[in-house]
Amino acid sequence: MSSVISQFLTVLVPTLMFGLCFYVLSRLSGRFRFRWALAFKASLSLLFLYIGIWGHFIAAEGVVALIPEFIPFPYFWSYATGALEVLFVIGLWWPRFEKLTGAVIVGYLALVLPFNIYGWTVPGNVPSFETDPWYLWGRIPLQAVFMAFAYYGTGLDHVAKKRQMRAETA
C-alpha cells in the first residue's frame, strides 16, 4: 500500500511545487497570469524527460521487460518510445504543436498502459505482483492523472468547449 502512496506523492509533490513557483512568479512579476496548466506541463515535461532518457535509453532493460515476447525487436521499441517521450517535452512547450502533443500524449498513455499491466504480471519483473502486489492500484489511476495533466495542461479542454459551443449554435 505504501507504493501506491509513494507513486502519487512522486507526481503530486512536484506538480504542487511547480504550481507554487508559478504562482509566486506571477504575483511578483505581474507579467503573466497564474495557470495550473503551466504546472501540469512542467510536471509532464519532467516525467517524460526522466522516463524517456533514463527508463528507455540508460536503463532500457526495465522497459524491455514490459514488452511481451511475441513483439519483435524490444530494444528498438524501448528506444523509439524513449525518443517519442523526449519529443513530447519539446511539443508541450512549442505553442504551435502544444494541443496536438497533448492529444498524442493522451492516446500514447492509453496505448502503453496494457504494457505496464503485462509487466506487473511477469514474476521476475520489479515491480511485479510478487514484489509489489499494490503497484497496479496506484499505477492505473496515476495513468489517468497523467492523461488529465496532458488534457488540461495543453488546453484541450478549451478546444472541446469551443466545439461544443459551435455545435450548440449551429
Backbone as numpy.savetxt, mean C-alpha at the origin, in Angstrom:
# Nx Ny Nz CAx CAy CAz Cx Cy Cz
-1.80 -12.57 18.46 -2.62 -11.37 18.46 -1.75 -10.11 18.46
-0.58 -10.20 19.06 0.29 -9.02 19.10 0.77 -8.65 17.70
0.86 -9.63 16.78 1.29 -9.31 15.42 0.24 -8.46 14.71
-1.04 -8.68 15.01 -2.10 -7.88 14.41 -1.95 -6.43 14.86
-1.73 -6.23 16.14 -1.57 -4.88 16.68 -0.32 -4.23 16.10
0.79 -4.98 16.05 2.03 -4.39 15.53 1.92 -4.04 14.05
1.17 -4.84 13.26 0.97 -4.52 11.85 0.25 -3.18 11.70
-0.80 -2.99 12.49 -1.55 -1.74 12.39 -0.74 -0.56 12.90
0.02 -0.75 13.96 0.83 0.34 14.49 1.92 0.73 13.50
2.46 -0.25 12.79 3.50 0.03 11.81 3.01 0.95 10.70
1.72 0.90 10.40 1.15 1.75 9.36 0.56 3.03 9.94
-0.16 2.90 11.04 -0.88 4.05 11.56 0.01 5.08 12.22
1.05 4.66 12.91 1.93 5.63 13.57 2.62 6.54 12.56
3.27 5.99 11.50 3.86 6.92 10.51 2.81 7.82 9.84
1.63 7.29 9.57 0.59 8.09 8.94 0.19 9.26 9.84
0.00 8.97 11.12 -0.34 10.04 12.07 0.81 11.03 12.21
2.04 10.53 12.18 3.19 11.43 12.28 3.28 12.34 11.04
3.09 11.74 9.85 3.07 12.56 8.63 1.95 13.59 8.71
0.78 13.15 9.17 -0.35 14.06 9.30 -0.05 15.21 10.24
0.56 14.90 11.38 0.92 15.94 12.34 1.94 16.90 11.74
2.95 16.36 11.08 3.98 17.21 10.45 3.36 18.12 9.39
2.50 17.56 8.52 1.87 18.37 7.49 0.96 19.43 8.11
0.27 19.08 9.19 -0.60 20.03 9.86 0.21 21.20 10.42
1.30 20.87 11.13 2.14 21.91 11.71 2.75 22.79 10.62
3.25 22.17 9.55 3.82 22.95 8.45 2.78 23.86 7.81
1.56 23.36 7.65 0.53 24.20 7.04 0.16 25.37 7.93
0.17 25.16 9.24 -0.16 26.25 10.16 0.98 27.27 10.25
2.22 26.77 10.25 3.36 27.67 10.38 3.62 28.48 9.10
3.51 27.81 7.97 3.86 28.49 6.72 2.69 29.27 6.13
1.50 28.75 6.31 0.33 29.38 5.72 0.30 29.26 4.20
1.20 28.48 3.63 1.30 28.37 2.17 0.42 27.28 1.58
0.06 26.31 2.37 -0.81 25.27 1.84 -1.81 24.86 2.92
-2.90 24.26 2.44 -3.97 23.81 3.33 -3.69 22.37 3.73
-3.90 22.07 5.00 -3.68 20.70 5.48 -4.71 19.77 4.86
-4.22 18.64 4.39 -5.09 17.59 3.86 -4.53 16.24 4.29
-5.41 15.37 4.76 -4.97 14.02 5.13 -4.43 13.27 3.93
-4.86 13.66 2.74 -4.39 12.99 1.52 -2.87 13.01 1.44
-2.23 14.10 1.88 -0.77 14.16 1.86 -0.16 13.11 2.80
-0.75 12.95 3.97 -0.25 11.94 4.92 -0.44 10.53 4.35
-1.58 10.29 3.69 -1.83 8.98 3.10 -0.82 8.69 1.98
-0.57 9.68 1.13 0.40 9.50 0.04 1.80 9.30 0.59
2.17 10.05 1.62 3.51 9.91 2.21 3.67 8.52 2.81
2.65 8.03 3.50 2.72 6.68 4.10 2.83 5.61 3.04
2.01 5.72 1.99 2.09 4.75 0.89 3.45 4.81 0.21
3.98 6.01 0.05 5.29 6.15 -0.59 6.37 5.46 0.22
6.36 5.69 1.51 7.32 5.05 2.40 7.18 3.53 2.35
5.95 3.06 2.40 5.67 1.62 2.35 6.17 1.00 1.05
5.77 1.58 -0.09 6.15 0.99 -1.38 7.64 1.13 -1.65
8.25 2.20 -1.21 9.68 2.34 -1.41 10.44 1.28 -0.60
10.05 1.09 0.65 10.71 0.10 1.50 10.46 -1.32 0.99
9.19 -1.67 0.80 8.86 -3.03 0.37 9.38 -3.28 -1.05
9.27 -2.29 -1.92 9.72 -2.46 -3.30 11.21 -2.73 -3.39
12.00 -1.95 -2.64 13.46 -2.13 -2.71 13.92 -3.26 -1.81
13.55 -3.21 -0.54 14.04 -4.22 0.40 13.40 -5.57 0.14
12.07 -5.60 0.12 11.36 -6.87 0.02 11.47 -7.56 -1.32
11.52 -6.80 -2.39 11.50 -7.41 -3.72 12.88 -7.56 -4.36
13.84 -6.73 -3.95 15.18 -6.81 -4.55 16.22 -7.36 -3.58
16.38 -6.73 -2.44 17.44 -7.11 -1.52 17.15 -8.45 -0.84
15.93 -8.62 -0.34 15.54 -9.87 0.32 14.43 -10.53 -0.49
14.70 -10.79 -1.74 13.68 -11.31 -2.67 13.15 -12.68 -2.29
13.90 -13.44 -1.50 13.46 -14.79 -1.13 12.11 -14.76 -0.41
11.87 -13.71 0.38 10.60 -13.60 1.09 9.42 -13.43 0.15
9.60 -12.67 -0.92 8.53 -12.50 -1.90 8.41 -13.74 -2.77
9.53 -14.34 -3.13 9.51 -15.56 -3.95 8.75 -16.67 -3.22
8.85 -16.70 -1.90 8.13 -17.72 -1.13 6.62 -17.53 -1.20
6.15 -16.36 -1.56 4.72 -16.10 -1.68 4.16 -16.55 -3.02
5.03 -16.87 -3.97 4.60 -17.21 -5.32 4.44 -18.73 -5.42
3.26 -19.20 -5.81 3.05 -20.65 -5.94 4.01 -21.27 -6.96
4.32 -22.53 -6.76 5.32 -23.22 -7.59 4.91 -23.32 -9.06
3.61 -23.30 -9.36 3.18 -23.45 -10.75 3.40 -22.17 -11.58
3.76 -21.07 -10.95 4.04 -19.83 -11.68 5.54 -19.81 -11.99
5.89 -19.75 -13.28 7.31 -19.80 -13.64 8.04 -18.48 -13.33
9.34 -18.57 -13.22 10.23 -17.42 -13.04 9.88 -16.55 -11.82
9.86 -17.12 -10.63 9.44 -16.35 -9.45 10.33 -15.15 -9.15
11.62 -15.25 -9.42 12.50 -14.09 -9.16 12.20 -12.95 -10.13
11.88 -13.29 -11.37 11.48 -12.26 -12.32 10.26 -11.50 -11.79
9.25 -12.23 -11.27 8.04 -11.58 -10.78 8.33 -10.76 -9.52
9.24 -11.23 -8.71 9.62 -10.45 -7.53 10.25 -9.13 -7.94
11.20 -9.19 -8.87 11.87 -7.97 -9.33 10.91 -7.05 -10.09
10.06 -7.63 -10.93 9.12 -6.82 -11.72 8.13 -6.09 -10.81
7.58 -6.78 -9.82 6.64 -6.12 -8.92 7.36 -5.13 -8.01
8.61 -5.40 -7.67 9.40 -4.42 -6.90 9.61 -3.14 -7.69
9.93 -3.28 -8.98 10.10 -2.10 -9.83 8.77 -1.35 -9.96
7.68 -2.09 -10.08 6.36 -1.47 -10.16 6.05 -0.67 -8.89
6.40 -1.23 -7.74 6.14 -0.53 -6.48 6.97 0.75 -6.36
8.19 0.72 -6.87 9.00 1.95 -6.88 8.38 2.97 -7.84
7.87 2.49 -8.97 7.18 3.40 -9.91 5.91 3.99 -9.28
5.25 3.23 -8.42 4.08 3.76 -7.71 4.46 5.02 -6.93
5.62 4.98 -6.29 6.06 6.13 -5.48 6.20 7.37 -6.37
6.78 7.19 -7.54 6.94 8.31 -8.47 5.56 8.80 -8.94
4.70 7.86 -9.31 3.36 8.21 -9.80 2.49 8.89 -8.76
2.67 8.54 -7.49 1.87 9.18 -6.44 2.14 10.68 -6.33
3.36 11.10 -6.64 3.73 12.50 -6.47 3.78 13.27 -7.79
3.54 12.61 -8.90 3.52 13.27 -10.20 2.04 13.62 -10.48
1.67 14.88 -10.36 0.25 15.26 -10.44 -0.48 14.72 -11.67
0.21 14.68 -12.79 -0.43 14.20 -14.01 -0.89 12.75 -13.92
-0.15 11.93 -13.14 -0.44 10.49 -13.06 -0.96 10.06 -11.69
-1.22 11.01 -10.83 -1.61 10.70 -9.44 -2.87 9.83 -9.37
-3.92 10.22 -10.03 -5.18 9.47 -9.96 -5.07 8.10 -10.63
-4.40 8.06 -11.77 -4.17 6.78 -12.44 -3.37 5.85 -11.54
-2.33 6.39 -10.91 -1.51 5.58 -10.01 -2.35 5.06 -8.85
-3.21 5.91 -8.29 -4.08 5.47 -7.20 -4.98 4.32 -7.61
-5.56 4.41 -8.80 -6.43 3.34 -9.29 -5.64 2.05 -9.52
-4.45 2.18 -10.08 -3.61 1.00 -10.34 -3.18 0.36 -9.01
-2.85 1.18 -8.01 -2.46 0.65 -6.70 -3.61 -0.14 -6.08
-4.82 0.39 -6.15 -5.98 -0.33 -5.59 -6.12 -1.69 -6.26
-6.03 -1.73 -7.59 -6.12 -3.01 -8.31 -4.97 -3.94 -7.98
-3.77 -3.39 -7.91 -2.58 -4.18 -7.60 -2.70 -4.82 -6.22
-3.14 -4.05 -5.24 -3.27 -4.58 -3.88 -4.32 -5.68 -3.82
-5.37 -5.55 -4.62 -6.38 -6.62 -4.68 -5.80 -7.87 -5.32
-4.94 -7.69 -6.34 -4.36 -8.84 -7.04 -3.31 -9.57 -6.22
-2.55 -8.86 -5.38 -1.48 -9.54 -4.63 -1.95 -10.13 -3.31
-3.14 -9.78 -2.85 -3.62 -10.34 -1.58 -3.67 -11.87 -1.58
-4.15 -12.52 -2.65 -4.12 -13.99 -2.64 -2.71 -14.57 -2.47
-1.69 -13.87 -2.94 -0.32 -14.35 -2.76 0.10 -14.26 -1.29
-0.34 -13.21 -0.60 -0.07 -13.11 0.84 -0.77 -14.25 1.59
-1.99 -14.55 1.19 -2.74 -15.63 1.83 -2.06 -16.96 1.54
-1.69 -17.20 0.28 -0.99 -18.44 -0.08 0.30 -18.59 0.72
1.09 -17.53 0.78 2.36 -17.61 1.50 2.18 -17.96 2.97
1.10 -17.50 3.56 0.82 -17.79 4.97 0.47 -19.27 5.17
-0.04 -19.93 4.11 -0.43 -21.34 4.24 0.74 -22.31 4.06
1.89 -21.82 3.62 3.07 -22.68 3.43 3.81 -22.76 4.77
3.94 -23.97 5.35 4.51 -24.11 6.70 5.91 -23.54 6.88
6.77 -23.58 5.88 8.14 -23.11 6.04 8.31 -21.60 5.99
7.28 -20.89 5.55 7.38 -19.43 5.42 7.27 -18.73 6.76
7.82 -17.53 6.81 7.65 -16.68 7.99 7.05 -15.38 7.49
5.88 -14.96 7.88 5.00 -15.67 8.81 4.21 -16.76 8.10
3.82 -17.74 8.87 2.94 -18.80 8.37 1.94 -19.11 9.47
1.02 -20.00 9.14 0.01 -20.37 10.12 0.64 -21.04 11.34
1.83 -21.62 11.16 2.52 -22.25 12.30 3.23 -21.22 13.17
3.91 -20.28 12.55 4.70 -19.31 13.32 3.88 -18.13 13.81
2.80 -17.78 13.09 2.00 -16.61 13.46 0.55 -16.84 13.03
-0.23 -17.55 13.85 -1.61 -17.87 13.44 -2.52 -16.66 13.29
-2.16 -15.52 13.86 -3.00 -14.32 13.80 -2.65 -13.41 12.63
-1.62 -13.74 11.89 -1.11 -12.85 10.85 -2.20 -12.37 9.88
-2.97 -13.30 9.33 -3.96 -12.92 8.32 -5.07 -12.06 8.90
-5.35 -12.18 10.19 -6.38 -11.35 10.81 -5.97 -9.88 10.80
-4.68 -9.61 10.70 -4.21 -8.24 10.56 -3.91 -7.88 9.13
-3.41 -8.84 8.36 -2.96 -8.56 6.99 -4.10 -8.20 6.06
-5.19 -8.91 6.14 -6.30 -8.66 5.22 -6.93 -7.28 5.47
-7.27 -6.92 6.72 -7.79 -5.56 6.93 -6.75 -4.48 6.60
-5.48 -4.78 6.82 -4.44 -3.81 6.52 -4.36 -3.55 5.01
-4.61 -4.57 4.23 -4.63 -4.39 2.77 -5.76 -3.41 2.40
-6.89 -3.52 3.10 -8.00 -2.59 2.86 -7.60 -1.17 3.27
-6.82 -1.01 4.32 -6.34 0.30 4.75 -5.44 0.89 3.66
-4.54 0.09 3.11 -3.67 0.56 2.03 -4.49 1.00 0.82
-5.52 0.22 0.49 -6.38 0.58 -0.63 -7.09 1.91 -0.36
-7.56 2.09 0.86 -8.22 3.35 1.22 -7.24 4.51 1.15
-6.01 4.30 1.58 -4.99 5.35 1.47 -4.79 5.75 0.01
-4.73 4.76 -0.89 -4.54 5.06 -2.31 -5.77 5.77 -2.87
-6.94 5.32 -2.47 -8.19 5.89 -2.99 -8.35 7.35 -2.55
-8.23 7.59 -1.26 -8.42 8.95 -0.74 -7.19 9.83 -0.92
-6.01 9.23 -0.86 -4.79 10.00 -0.98 -4.54 10.57 -2.36
-5.10 9.93 -3.38 -4.90 10.40 -4.75 -6.12 11.11 -5.32
-7.13 11.30 -4.51 -8.31 12.05 -4.95 -9.29 11.27 -5.78
-9.22 9.95 -5.75 -10.19 9.15 -6.52 -11.60 9.33 -5.97
-11.72 9.66 -4.69 -13.05 9.90 -4.12 -13.70 11.12 -4.77
-12.89 12.14 -5.11 -13.43 13.33 -5.78 -13.86 13.01 -7.20
-13.13 12.14 -7.87 -13.50 11.72 -9.23 -14.84 11.00 -9.18
-15.01 10.11 -8.21 -16.27 9.37 -8.09 -17.43 10.31 -7.79
-17.22 11.31 -6.95 -18.27 12.27 -6.63 -18.66 13.10 -7.86
-17.66 13.52 -8.66 -17.94 14.29 -9.86 -18.76 13.47 -10.85
-18.40 12.19 -11.01 -19.15 11.33 -11.93 -20.59 11.15 -11.46
-20.76 11.00 -10.16 -22.10 10.83 -9.61 -22.93 12.09 -9.82
-22.32 13.25 -9.62 -23.04 14.52 -9.82 -23.42 14.69 -11.29
-22.53 14.33 -12.21 -22.83 14.43 -13.63 -23.99 13.49 -14.01
-23.98 12.29 -13.43 -25.03 11.32 -13.74 -26.37 11.80 -13.20
-26.37 12.46 -12.06 -27.61 12.95 -11.48 -28.18 14.12 -12.27
-27.33 14.95 -12.85 -27.80 16.11 -13.60 -28.16 15.76 -15.03
-27.70 14.62 -15.51 -27.98 14.26 -16.91 -29.36 13.65 -17.07
